[in-house]
Amino acid sequence: MTSDELRSTEEVLQKSKAPSKQHSAFRKVRGRSHVFEDDCNRGHAYRLNDLSRRTLSLGRAGADETSSSGRTTSPAPSVYSFNSSDERQVLRQAYGRMVNSQIESYFLPADYEEHRRLDLQHQVYTMALGALYPAAPLVRWALRPRHDRRPAIMDVGAGSGSWAIDMAREFPYCDVVGVDLVPPRVTGQLPENCRFEIDDANLGFSHYRQTYDVVHARAVSMGVRDFPALLRELADTLRPGGMLVLGDGEMQLYDEERQPLQYSERDASWTQRVFFAAYNAMRNRAGGSIDSHSMSPTWLRAVESLTEVGWDKVFIPVGPWIYANEKEKHLAEMLRANTLAFISGLGPLLLSEGYLKESVEKMQHEASLEIRDLRVHIYTRWSFAWAMKRF
Ligand SMILES: C[S@@+](CC[C@H](N)C(=O)[O-])C[C@H]1O[C@@H](n2cnc3c(N)ncnc32)[C@H](O)[C@@H]1O
């Protein structure tokens, strides 16, 4: 790798790590609500509700829109935040990283480092698509301004919150809610029209029937017990004409000809080994949902209330071993940085499967060297699928 390539990869990593602003202080105000004071000195309430269902709602201070199920009943604009005692309820330590403490199947980290990786991965998705979403004309039409109400968007498995926040910025006249097992660690100022809820998508969304114009779920499959059932739930949360948008990166790696790399114990690169081990560990935890990237169009067609099913796939090289222009080079560099951080976050998943610490560290170390030095010429494939709610 040339020094130029090294520098640009480092820059990408640095940028993804650099916190712009950190949330700082908070104080308890009443009952189990907390007011959080961010560095803009805005106070926001954080409600912990219905812990028996392990469901937490994050709503604006003073807004009283919490249902008996403990979840907010409208997509009203609001913001939130998060403190250390809340953290103990939704996160736990595992093998040296923080993971969610709500479900066992999702076992990638849920800490600051992972959220900065997700920020970077969000840039990869966005640059690869050239937009925040596929099927742009349909999504924009679903979110057109209306006289009678504000259009509403839900992001399921919102992660670091970057998609929800970017959508709130692109569509300032819409309300956006991000839902996840853990709170996002937002480093900048949240748009007023964006808020977050802590919730498990496996519990369903009966409280949000016919509420949203766009529902987005990207890279959540490992945490989903029954993907087709989730799609039916999400379809029910859509208004007629609303769009359901899915995205996922595949664990299958592709060769220089964009053909699936076959796994053979004898010839596999370290990168293949670590991806293969991670895929099997994910499958053991999540079952068939993990293959949602290839099954989504079929599953979407099976939902009677959905129509206009479409899908798309994008190949991106891991590192700039091939590129036609500066944009492609930058995308490949970002994906390389993301892949290195992803591999480094696989510790808890692989160790919990019974791999020896030395084996995991060896795989991670060797695979990272291969990728950094562009010794493996690998493509990854990113899948998108969408459908419209029938009128
Ligand atoms: C790989 S991250 C992707 C984050 C985000 N969608 C993105 O593309 O940047 C997966 C996220 O889904 C969340 N998640 C997984 N299972 C979930 C579930 N059952 N309910 C809610 N969130 C879930 C995880 O906590 C994690 O933040």
PDBQT file of the ligand as one rigid body, heavy atoms in Angstrom, charges set to zero:
ROOT
HETATM    1  C1  LIG A 401     -25.505  -3.155  12.442  1.00  0.00    +0.000 C 
HETATM    2  S1  LIG A 401     -26.438  -1.991  13.332  1.00  0.00    +0.000 S 
HETATM    3  C2  LIG A 401     -27.158  -1.007  12.038  1.00  0.00    +0.000 C 
HETATM    4  C3  LIG A 401     -27.588   0.340  12.508  1.00  0.00    +0.000 C 
HETATM    5  C4  LIG A 401     -28.292   1.204  11.477  1.00  0.00    +0.000 C 
HETATM    6  N1  LIG A 401     -29.509   0.590  11.013  1.00  0.00    +0.000 N 
HETATM    7  C5  LIG A 401     -27.399   1.500  10.321  1.00  0.00    +0.000 C 
HETATM    8  O1  LIG A 401     -27.585   0.923   9.251  1.00  0.00    +0.000 OA
HETATM    9  O2  LIG A 401     -26.467   2.299  10.497  1.00  0.00    +0.000 OA
HETATM   10  C6  LIG A 401     -27.835  -2.900  13.902  1.00  0.00    +0.000 C 
HETATM   11  C7  LIG A 401     -28.632  -2.139  14.929  1.00  0.00    +0.000 C 
HETATM   12  O3  LIG A 401     -29.897  -2.796  15.077  1.00  0.00    +0.000 OA
HETATM   13  C8  LIG A 401     -30.214  -2.833  16.449  1.00  0.00    +0.000 C 
HETATM   14  N2  LIG A 401     -31.134  -3.961  16.679  1.00  0.00    +0.000 N 
HETATM   15  C9  LIG A 401     -30.860  -5.267  16.494  1.00  0.00    +0.000 A 
HETATM   16  N3  LIG A 401     -31.924  -6.005  16.825  1.00  0.00    +0.000 NA
HETATM   17  C10 LIG A 401     -32.903  -5.154  17.214  1.00  0.00    +0.000 A 
HETATM   18  C11 LIG A 401     -34.215  -5.321  17.700  1.00  0.00    +0.000 A 
HETATM   19  N4  LIG A 401     -34.747  -6.534  17.844  1.00  0.00    +0.000 N 
HETATM   20  N5  LIG A 401     -34.934  -4.222  18.012  1.00  0.00    +0.000 NA
HETATM   21  C12 LIG A 401     -34.396  -2.990  17.885  1.00  0.00    +0.000 A 
HETATM   22  N6  LIG A 401     -33.137  -2.775  17.444  1.00  0.00    +0.000 NA
HETATM   23  C13 LIG A 401     -32.394  -3.839  17.114  1.00  0.00    +0.000 A 
HETATM   24  C14 LIG A 401     -28.871  -3.010  17.141  1.00  0.00    +0.000 C 
HETATM   25  O4  LIG A 401     -28.932  -2.622  18.492  1.00  0.00    +0.000 OA
HETATM   26  C15 LIG A 401     -27.983  -2.110  16.288  1.00  0.00    +0.000 C 
HETATM   27  O5  LIG A 401     -27.943  -0.805  16.771  1.00  0.00    +0.000 OA
ENDROOT
TORSDOF 0
